Amino acid sequence: MVHFVGAGPGAPDLLTLRGAKLLGEAGCIIYAGSLVNPALLEMAPEGCPIYNSAEMTLEQVLDTIRAAEADGRDTVRLHTGDPCVYGAIREQMDALDAAGIPWDDTPGVSSFCGAAAALGAEYTLPGVSQSVIITRLAGRTPVPEKESLASMASHGASMVLFLSSGMLPQVQEELLKGDYTPDTPAAIVYKATWPEEKIVRCTVGTLAAKGAEAGIRKTALVLVGSFLGQGGYERSKLYDPSFTTEYREASL
């Protein structure tokens, strides 16, 4: 059996209870070494073999899983954040299905949630934005043409950019081709929830300069949108005394 487990954004205590239980019972662990906090590996049983998938190909990962299966050992495939976002899990799941190896998936706290928590931000502010775009800038690996960053930026919605902090000048240029202006609030969050977390607040127009000044080139998210501004949002209807809900009659 293979257990895909979302490791969360970094802090070990943000791993889910289910994920911690699976990690503590693992017969084999394959973890995303470039991003997963190594402190999580301290939960592994004594003697459990641990492999760093950053140094492996998909074929090597699958061979390691097959060997564990042959020995009757369950594998925990430990991915950063929640593996449904840039986790490359579908190709693994399809290969396991083809090999007749059962699997399950335990979600984790995504780093885009960890970054918002670090900033004290709400992506979906009433009257400001009710949509969140999670995307990345095309680099060594492409994105579909219709999902170019400039195209996504045309919506002006709350946006989170993964895998793009090493290309901030290009990010800034593409964002300004959309609905964002140089004064649109932005932020760079390096290693959200880790002890070395770093927050850089800026605007779209100062994004590249502020990132360079802070020395941030990887392992960071870029957040963009008016949700990062001060005020300007509407009160939520959910707790408005003049608004009737299924559970409460309006009192004003």
Secondary structure, 3 states (H helix, E strand, C coil): CEEEEECECCCHHHCCHHHHHHHHCCCEEEECCCCCCHHHHHHCCCCCCEEEHHHCCHHHHHHHHHHHHHCCCCEEEEECECCCCCCCCHHHHHHHHHHCCCEEEECCCCHHHHHHHHHCCCCCCCCCCCCEEEECCCCCCCCCHHHCHHHHHCCCCEEEECCCHHHHHHHHHHHCCCCCCCCCEEEEEECCCCCCCEEEEEEHHHHHHHHHHHCCCCCEEEEECHHHCCCCCCCCHHHCCCCCCCCCCCCC
